[in-house]
Amino acid sequence: MATPRMTRRLLGVICKRLPSLRLERLSDTRDRKGRRHASIVPAVRLMLVGMMAGCKGLAEVEDLSVDMSLATRKLLRLPQRIADTTCRDTLLRLVFDELRQVLHRTVEMMDKAKALVPHELPFGVATMDGRSTATKLWEPDDPVAQLQHPKDGSVYGLVRTITSCLVSSRARTCLDMFPIPASTNENGVFPEAFASLMRVAGHLFEVVTYDSGANCAANAKLVLMYGKNYVFRVKSEQPTIYNECKRKLGKRTFANGIEVGSDIVGGKVVTRTLWLAPELAGWHDYPGLRCAIRLHVRTVDKVTGKQTSENRYYITSLAPDVLTPAQWALLVRRHWAVENNCHNTWDRLMREDKRPWVRLSSGMLRAMLLRRIAYNLLGWFRCITQRSEAARATPWLRLMKLLQSALETATTEILRHPRPLEPLACL
């Protein structure tokens, strides 16, 4: 259960940050007849708070609106009960581009508060990565859901997006979510997704990283055209450059490498060794290529003694002397923050894959945007508002449970002392 102090802090962050989202700017596209609620804002606000509190579906959001204490309901200006069907209808009617702007406003808000400064790296780093969520419902000629026809099993649709995350910040903030049309793939939509990222947060990063899904000369040239640098993963899917990286770096011995640290992860000792190959600069006129990277990861199970190893190759437009070996290793590892912090949180804790709230692709995309807004707000509190390192390491699930407890147990006395929290504007 949340302590009175934690209750005040959690609800105080909500009251302070939600008005900056300007939810009142969302268009109300409902029919004029049969409106039970005068505004859509309370329903959107409730869904956001519900996601932050760990609600897995709209029925749990409705239960939360009933279980909230009277003091909390008055603070958030919410009616006594908002039905799950009302939330669903509201979600389906929200204008997608307007909701994306709300996500972008969380980034603008955190930037103004100096919450997005680089941590442990000398410059900002944005990571882009694709994500897919399956659904068995789609509309005819659906522009978003790409139909899959497995040999064994029924047809299903994939709703695919590109997540952009500022991995150089403490909070691993989600900068943008760009939907991938059904007619193309990550590589094909990269120019539009990157242009959108530049409009939203181009001033926040100097380097963009991407898995091998977007590694091509055209995308590298595009990144350089915008005045940024790239770090692209190289896999066997790009056999020419992959084989060249292996030829230059694959046979180098550990005596010539630089050990960049060891960690204990899940009862296993993970040791990393780094090699750089500046001689690949200008290879085959690949745009801006200045260096290739090999990162060798060796894992030893402390109990069984079993060893596994893997080589990972990357190419970059950065000069080798821009970073120290430890910083190079950190930069490469930070790419996976988009998986470990963003996708893992949305999937394992918010159940985005198994319980997407709405199965229609249009509704799924809107729920996904709300989930990313909730993630940013909660991540801000976890990694920025919290001052101690121990508090910043609070597990996501515990933080969500604390917020749910705060919403259900807050009293007027807790919210008034030592300084009254101001209720949200009534809309």
TORPAZA-815026 format. One record per residue (C-alpha): residue in three letters; z, x, y; residue number from 1. Coordinates in Angstrom, 1 decimal. Each point is the difference from the previous one (the first is absolute). Layout:
     r       up     east    north     k
   ALA        Z        X        Y   NUM
...
//
This chain:
     r       up     east    north     k
   MET      0.0      0.0      0.0     1
   ALA     -0.8      1.2      3.5     2
   THR      2.9      1.1      2.1     3
   PRO      0.4     -1.7      3.5     4
   ARG     -1.3      3.2      1.6     5
   MET     -3.1      0.2     -2.3     6
   THR     -0.6     -3.7      0.5     7
   ARG     -0.1      0.4      3.8     8
   ARG     -2.2      3.1     -0.3     9
   LEU     -2.5     -1.7     -2.3    10
   LEU     -0.2     -3.3      1.9    11
   GLY      0.0      1.9      3.3    12
   VAL     -3.1      1.9     -1.0    13
   ILE     -1.8     -3.2     -0.9    14
   CYS      0.9     -1.7      3.3    15
   LYS     -1.1      3.1      2.0    16
   ARG     -3.2      0.7     -1.8    17
   LEU     -1.5     -3.5     -0.9    18
   PRO     -0.7     -1.0      3.6    19
   SER     -2.1      3.1      0.5    20
   LEU     -2.3     -1.2     -2.8    21
   ARG     -1.1     -2.9      2.3    22
   LEU     -0.4     -2.5     -2.8    23
   GLU     -0.5     -2.7      2.5    24
   ARG     -3.5      1.4      0.5    25
   LEU     -1.1     -1.1     -3.5    26
   SER     -2.4     -2.9      0.2    27
   ASP      1.2     -3.3     -1.4    28
   THR     -2.9     -1.3     -2.0    29
   ARG      1.8     -2.9     -1.6    30
   ASP     -1.3     -3.6      0.4    31
   ARG      1.8     -1.8      2.7    32
   LYS      0.9     -2.9     -2.2    33
   GLY      2.9      0.3     -2.4    34
   ARG      1.6      3.0      1.5    35
   ARG      3.6      0.2     -1.1    36
   HIS      0.8      3.1      2.1    37
   ALA     -1.1      0.4      3.6    38
   SER     -0.8      3.7     -0.4    39
   ILE     -1.1      2.3     -2.8    40
   VAL      2.2      2.8      1.4    41
   PRO      3.2     -0.9     -1.8    42
   ALA     -1.8     -0.1     -3.4    43
   VAL     -1.6      3.4      0.6    44
   ARG      3.3      1.4      1.2    45
   LEU      1.7     -1.4     -3.1    46
   MET     -2.6      1.6     -2.4    47
   LEU      0.4      3.4      1.7    48
   VAL      3.8     -0.1     -0.2    49
   GLY     -0.3     -1.2     -3.6    50
   MET     -2.2      2.9     -1.0    51
   MET      2.4      2.4      1.7    52
   ALA      2.8     -1.6     -2.1    53
   GLY     -1.9      0.4     -3.2    54
   CYS     -1.3     -3.5     -0.6    55
   LYS     -2.5      0.1     -2.8    56
   GLY     -1.7     -3.4      0.7    57
   LEU     -0.2     -2.9      2.4    58
   ALA      2.5     -2.0     -2.0    59
   GLU      2.6      2.8      0.6    60
   VAL     -0.9     -0.1      3.7    61
   GLU      0.8     -3.7      0.1    62
   ASP      3.3      0.7     -1.8    63
   LEU      0.8      2.6      2.6    64
   SER     -0.6     -2.4      2.8    65
   VAL      2.6     -2.3     -1.6    66
   ASP      2.5      2.7     -0.9    67
   MET      0.0      1.6      3.4    68
   SER      3.3     -0.3      1.9    69
   LEU      0.0     -2.3      3.0    70
   ALA      0.6      2.9      2.3    71
   THR     -3.1      1.9     -1.3    72
   ARG     -2.2     -3.1      0.2    73
   LYS      1.0     -0.4      3.6    74
   LEU     -0.6      3.7      0.7    75
   LEU     -3.5     -0.1     -1.5    76
   ARG     -0.8     -3.5      1.4    77
   LEU     -0.9     -1.3     -3.4    78
   PRO      0.3     -3.7     -1.2    79
   GLN      2.4     -0.8     -2.8    80
   ARG     -2.8      0.0     -2.6    81
   ILE     -3.7      1.0     -0.1    82
   ALA     -1.8     -1.0     -3.2    83
   ASP     -1.9      2.4     -2.1    84
   THR     -3.1     -2.2      0.4    85
   THR      0.3      0.2      3.7    86
   CYS      0.1      3.8     -0.2    87
   ARG     -3.0      0.1     -2.3    88
   ASP     -2.1     -2.3      2.3    89
   THR      1.0      2.1      3.0    90
   LEU     -0.9      3.2     -1.9    91
   LEU     -3.5     -1.2     -0.9    92
   ARG     -0.7     -1.2      3.6    93
   LEU      1.0      3.3      1.7    94
   VAL     -2.9      1.8      1.7    95
   PHE     -0.4      3.3     -2.0    96
   ASP     -1.0      2.2      3.0    97
   GLU      2.9     -1.3      2.1    98
   LEU      2.5      0.8     -2.8    99
   ARG     -1.4      3.5     -0.2   100
   GLN      0.7      0.4      3.7   101
   VAL      3.6     -0.9     -0.7   102
   LEU      0.1      2.9     -2.5   103
   HIS     -1.5      2.2      2.6   104
   ARG      2.6     -1.0      2.5   105
   THR      2.7      1.2     -2.4   106
   VAL     -1.7      3.4      0.2   107
   GLU     -0.2     -0.1      3.8   108
   MET      3.7     -1.1      0.2   109
   MET      1.1      2.9     -2.2   110
   ASP     -2.2      2.5      2.0   111
   LYS      1.6     -1.0      3.3   112
   ALA      3.4      0.5     -1.6   113
   LYS     -0.9      3.5     -1.0   114
   ALA      0.5     -0.9     -3.7   115
   LEU     -3.3      1.4     -1.2   116
   VAL      0.3      3.7      0.9   117
   PRO     -0.9      2.5     -2.7   118
   HIS      2.8      0.9     -2.4   119
   GLU     -0.2      3.4     -1.8   120
   LEU     -3.6      0.4      1.0   121
   PRO     -1.4      1.4      3.2   122
   PHE     -2.4     -2.9      0.6   123
   GLY     -0.6     -3.6     -1.0   124
   VAL     -1.6     -0.7     -3.4   125
   ALA     -1.5     -3.4     -0.9   126
   THR     -0.8     -0.8     -3.7   127
   MET     -2.5     -2.6     -1.1   128
   ASP      0.0     -1.5     -3.5   129
   GLY     -1.5     -2.9     -1.8   130
   ARG      2.0     -2.8     -1.6   131
   SER     -1.1     -2.9     -2.3   132
   THR      1.8     -3.2     -0.9   133
   ALA     -1.4     -2.3     -2.7   134
   THR     -0.3     -3.8      0.3   135
   LYS     -1.5     -2.7     -2.2   136
   LEU     -0.8     -2.3      2.9   137
   TRP     -2.9      0.6      2.4   138
   GLU     -2.3     -2.1      2.1   139
   PRO     -3.8     -0.3     -0.6   140
   ASP     -1.8      3.0      1.6   141
   ASP      3.4      1.5      0.8   142
   PRO     -0.6      2.9      2.5   143
   VAL      3.2      1.8     -1.0   144
   ALA      0.7     -0.5     -3.7   145
   GLN     -2.2      2.2     -2.1   146
   LEU     -0.5     -1.6     -3.4   147
   GLN      0.7      2.0     -3.1   148
   HIS     -1.5     -0.9     -3.4   149
   PRO      2.0      1.8     -2.7   150
   LYS     -1.4      0.1     -3.6   151
   ASP      3.2     -1.5     -1.3   152
   GLY      1.6     -2.6      2.1   153
   SER     -0.8     -2.4      2.8   154
   VAL     -1.6      0.7      3.3   155
   TYR      2.3      0.9      2.9   156
   GLY     -0.3      1.1      3.6   157
   LEU      1.2      3.2      1.7   158
   VAL      1.2     -0.2      3.6   159
   ARG     -0.4      3.5      1.3   160
   THR      1.3      1.6      3.2   161
   ILE      0.4      3.5      1.5   162
   THR      3.5      0.8      1.1   163
   SER      0.5      2.5      2.9   164
   CYS      3.4      1.6      0.1   165
   LEU      1.5      2.5      2.5   166
   VAL      1.5      2.3     -2.7   167
   SER      1.2      2.6      2.6   168
   SER      2.6     -2.4      1.4   169
   ARG      3.4     -0.6     -1.5   170
   ALA     -0.6     -3.7     -0.6   171
   ARG     -3.5      0.5     -1.7   172
   THR     -1.2     -2.8      2.3   173
   CYS     -3.0     -2.2     -1.1   174
   LEU     -2.5      0.3      2.8   175
   ASP     -2.8     -2.3     -1.1   176
   MET     -1.2     -2.1     -2.9   177
   PHE     -3.8     -0.3     -0.3   178
   PRO     -1.6     -2.4     -2.5   179
   ILE     -2.8      1.3     -2.2   180
   PRO     -2.9     -2.6     -0.2   181
   ALA     -0.9     -1.0     -3.5   182
   SER     -3.5      1.5      0.4   183
   THR      1.2      3.6      0.5   184
   ASN      2.6      2.6     -0.9   185
   GLU      2.5      2.4      1.6   186
   ASN     -2.7      2.5      0.8   187
   GLY     -2.3     -2.5      1.5   188
   VAL      2.6     -1.6      2.3   189
   PHE      1.7      3.3      1.0   190
   PRO     -1.9      0.3      3.4   191
   GLU      1.1     -3.5      1.1   192
   ALA      3.6      0.6     -1.3   193
   PHE      0.3      3.3      1.7   194
   ALA     -1.4     -1.3      3.3   195
   SER      2.6     -2.8     -0.1   196
   LEU      2.7      2.6     -0.7   197
   MET     -1.1      2.1      3.0   198
   ARG      0.2     -3.0      2.3   199
   VAL      3.5     -0.9     -1.2   200
   ALA      1.6      3.4     -0.3   201
   GLY     -2.5      2.8      0.7   202
   HIS      2.4      1.7      2.3   203
   LEU      2.7      0.2     -2.7   204
   PHE     -1.7      2.4     -2.4   205
   GLU     -2.1      3.1     -0.2   206
   VAL     -0.8      0.0     -3.7   207
   VAL     -1.1     -2.7     -2.4   208
   THR      0.4      0.3     -3.8   209
   TYR     -1.8     -2.0     -2.6   210
   ASP     -0.4      0.1     -3.8   211
   SER     -3.3      0.9     -1.6   212
   GLY     -1.2     -3.6      0.5   213
   ALA     -1.2      0.8      3.5   214
   ASN     -0.9      3.6     -0.4   215
   CYS     -3.6      0.4      1.2   216
   ALA     -1.8      2.0      2.7   217
   ALA     -0.7     -3.2      2.1   218
   ASN      3.7     -0.9      0.2   219
   ALA      1.0      3.6      0.8   220
   LYS     -2.6      0.0      2.8   221
   LEU      1.4     -3.3      1.3   222
   VAL      3.5      1.3      0.1   223
   LEU     -1.1      3.1      1.9   224
   MET     -2.0     -2.1      2.4   225
   TYR      3.2     -1.8      1.0   226
   GLY      1.7      3.4      0.7   227
   LYS      2.2     -0.1     -3.1   228
   ASN      0.4      2.2     -3.1   229
   TYR     -0.1     -1.0     -3.6   230
   VAL      1.6      0.8     -3.3   231
   PHE     -1.9     -1.5     -2.9   232
   ARG      0.9      0.1     -3.7   233
   VAL     -2.6      1.4     -2.3   234
   LYS     -0.4     -1.3     -3.5   235
   SER     -2.6      0.2     -2.8   236
   GLU     -1.7     -3.0      1.5   237
   GLN     -1.5      2.4      2.5   238
   PRO     -1.1      2.6     -2.6   239
   THR     -1.8      2.4      2.3   240
   ILE      2.8      0.8      2.4   241
   TYR      2.6     -0.5     -2.7   242
   ASN     -1.6      2.7     -2.1   243
   GLU     -0.2      2.3      3.0   244
   CYS      3.7     -0.5      0.8   245
   LYS      0.8      0.8     -3.7   246
   ARG     -2.2      3.0      0.1   247
   LYS      1.6      1.5      3.1   248
   LEU      3.6     -1.1     -0.7   249
   GLY      0.4     -1.0     -3.6   250
   LYS      0.3      3.5     -1.5   251
   ARG      2.4      1.4      2.5   252
   THR      3.3      1.2     -1.5   253
   PHE      3.5     -1.0      1.0   254
   ALA      0.5      3.5      1.3   255
   ASN     -2.6     -0.8      2.7   256
   GLY      1.4     -3.4      0.7   257
   ILE      2.9     -1.1      2.3   258
   GLU      2.8     -1.9     -1.6   259
   VAL      0.8     -2.8      2.5   260
   GLY      3.2     -1.4     -1.5   261
   SER      1.6     -1.7     -2.9   262
   ASP      1.6     -3.5     -0.3   263
   ILE      1.9     -1.9     -2.6   264
   VAL     -1.7     -3.4     -0.4   265
   GLY      1.3     -2.4     -2.7   266
   GLY      1.5      2.7     -2.2   267
   LYS     -3.0      2.2      0.3   268
   VAL     -0.5      3.3      1.9   269
   VAL     -3.2     -0.1      2.0   270
   THR     -1.3      3.3      1.3   271
   ARG     -3.0      0.3      2.4   272
   THR     -2.3      3.0      0.6   273
   LEU     -2.6      0.1      2.8   274
   TRP     -3.3      1.9      0.4   275
   LEU     -2.3     -0.1      3.0   276
   ALA     -3.7      0.9      0.0   277
   PRO     -1.4      0.5      3.6   278
   GLU     -3.2      1.4     -1.5   279
   LEU     -1.3     -3.5     -0.7   280
   ALA     -0.4     -0.5      3.7   281
   GLY     -3.5     -1.4      0.8   282
   TRP     -0.8     -0.6     -3.7   283
   HIS     -3.3     -1.8     -0.3   284
   ASP      0.3     -1.0      3.6   285
   TYR      2.8     -2.4     -0.8   286
   PRO      1.1     -1.2      3.4   287
   GLY      2.9      2.0      1.4   288
   LEU      1.2      1.4     -3.3   289
   ARG      2.2      3.0      0.7   290
   CYS      2.3      0.3     -3.1   291
   ALA      0.5     -1.2     -3.6   292
   ILE      3.5     -0.5     -1.4   293
   ARG      1.3      0.2     -3.6   294
   LEU      3.5     -1.4     -0.7   295
   HIS      1.3      0.7     -3.5   296
   VAL      2.9     -2.3     -1.1   297
   ARG      2.0      1.0     -3.0   298
   THR      2.6     -2.4     -1.4   299
   VAL      2.7      0.9     -2.5   300
   ASP      2.2     -2.6     -1.6   301
   LYS      3.6      1.2      0.2   302
   VAL      1.0     -1.7     -3.3   303
   THR     -3.0      0.6     -2.3   304
   GLY     -1.4      3.1      1.7   305
   LYS     -3.5     -1.6     -0.1   306
   GLN     -2.4      1.5      2.6   307
   THR     -2.9     -1.6      1.7   308
   SER     -2.3      1.4      2.7   309
   GLU     -2.7     -1.3      2.3   310
   ASN     -2.4      1.5      2.6   311
   ARG     -0.9     -2.0      3.1   312
   TYR     -2.8      1.1      2.3   313
   TYR     -0.5     -0.9      3.6   314
   ILE     -2.5      0.9      2.8   315
   THR      0.9      0.0      3.7   316
   SER     -1.4      0.6      3.5   317
   LEU      3.2      1.7      1.0   318
   ALA      0.2      3.8      0.2   319
   PRO      2.2      1.6     -2.6   320
   ASP      2.4      1.6      2.6   321
   VAL      0.7     -3.4      1.7   322
   LEU      2.9     -0.6     -2.4   323
   THR      2.4      2.1     -2.0   324
   PRO     -0.4     -0.3     -3.8   325
   ALA      3.1     -2.2     -0.2   326
   GLN     -1.5     -2.3      2.6   327
   TRP     -3.4     -0.1     -1.8   328
   ALA      1.9     -1.1     -3.2   329
   LEU      1.9     -2.6      2.0   330
   LEU     -3.2     -1.3      1.7   331
   VAL     -1.6     -0.5     -3.4   332
   ARG      3.1     -1.7     -1.5   333
   ARG      0.4     -2.3      3.0   334
   HIS     -3.3     -1.6     -1.0   335
   TRP      1.8     -1.7     -2.8   336
   ALA      2.5     -1.6      2.4   337
   VAL     -2.5     -2.8      0.5   338
   GLU      0.5     -0.8     -3.8   339
   ASN      3.7      0.9     -0.3   340
   ASN      1.2     -1.7      3.2   341
   CYS     -2.6     -2.7      0.8   342
   HIS     -1.7     -1.2     -3.2   343
   ASN      3.0      0.6     -2.2   344
   THR      2.3     -1.9      2.3   345
   TRP     -2.4     -3.0      0.3   346
   ASP     -0.6     -0.1     -3.7   347
   ARG      3.3      0.8     -1.7   348
   LEU      2.4     -1.6      2.6   349
   MET     -2.1     -2.6      1.7   350
   ARG     -2.0     -0.8     -3.1   351
   GLU     -3.3     -0.1      1.9   352
   ASP     -2.1      0.3     -3.2   353
   LYS      1.8     -2.5     -2.2   354
   ARG      1.2     -2.5      2.7   355
   PRO     -2.4      0.2      2.9   356
   TRP      1.3     -3.4      1.4   357
   VAL     -3.5     -1.4      0.2   358
   ARG     -2.7      0.5     -2.6   359
   LEU     -3.1     -0.7      2.2   360
   SER     -1.4      3.2      1.3   361
   SER      0.2     -1.1      3.7   362
   GLY      3.7     -0.9     -0.4   363
   MET      0.7      3.2     -1.9   364
   LEU     -1.3      2.1      2.8   365
   ARG      2.1     -1.8      2.6   366
   ALA      3.2      0.3     -2.2   367
   MET     -0.8      3.7     -0.5   368
   LEU     -0.2      0.5      3.8   369
   LEU      3.4     -1.8      0.4   370
   ARG      1.4      2.3     -2.7   371
   ARG     -1.1      3.1      1.9   372
   ILE      1.5     -1.2      3.2   373
   ALA      3.3     -0.7     -1.8   374
   TYR     -0.2      3.5     -1.6   375
   ASN     -0.4      1.7      3.4   376
   LEU      2.9     -1.9      1.5   377
   LEU      2.3      0.7     -2.9   378
   GLY     -1.2      3.6     -0.2   379
   TRP      0.7      0.5      3.7   380
   PHE      3.6     -1.1     -0.6   381
   ARG      0.4      2.1     -3.2   382
   CYS     -1.5      3.3      1.3   383
   ILE      0.3     -0.1      3.8   384
   THR      2.9     -2.3      1.0   385
   GLN      2.3      1.4     -2.7   386
   ARG      1.3      3.3      1.2   387
   SER      1.5      1.8     -3.0   388
   GLU     -2.2      1.4     -2.8   389
   ALA      2.1     -1.9     -2.6   390
   ALA     -0.7     -3.3      1.8   391
   ARG     -3.7      0.9      0.3   392
   ALA     -0.1      0.5     -3.8   393
   THR      1.2     -3.6     -0.6   394
   PRO     -2.2     -1.5     -2.8   395
   TRP     -2.4     -2.7      1.1   396
   LEU      1.4     -2.5     -2.4   397
   ARG      3.6      0.5      1.3   398
   LEU     -1.2     -0.3      3.6   399
   MET     -1.7     -3.3     -0.8   400
   LYS      3.1     -1.4     -1.7   401
   LEU      2.1      1.0      3.0   402
   LEU     -2.3     -1.9      2.3   403
   GLN      0.0     -3.0     -2.2   404
   SER      3.8      0.1      0.0   405
   ALA      0.1      0.4      3.8   406
   LEU     -2.3     -3.0      0.4   407
   GLU      2.2     -2.2     -2.2   408
   THR      3.5      1.1      1.1   409
   ALA     -0.3      0.8      3.7   410
   THR      2.5     -2.0      2.1   411
   THR      0.1     -0.8      3.7   412
   GLU      2.9      2.4      0.4   413
   ILE     -1.9      2.9     -1.6   414
   LEU     -3.0     -0.6      2.2   415
   ARG      2.0     -0.3      3.3   416
   HIS      2.3      3.1     -0.3   417
   PRO      0.1      2.6      1.4   418
   ARG     -3.1     -1.1      1.8   419
   PRO     -1.9     -3.3     -0.5   420
   LEU     -3.4      0.2     -1.6   421
   GLU     -2.6     -2.0      1.9   422
   PRO     -1.8     -2.8     -1.9   423
   LEU     -3.8      0.3     -0.3   424
   ALA     -2.0     -2.0      2.5   425
   CYS     -0.6     -3.5     -1.1   426
   LEU     -3.7     -0.6     -0.7   427
//
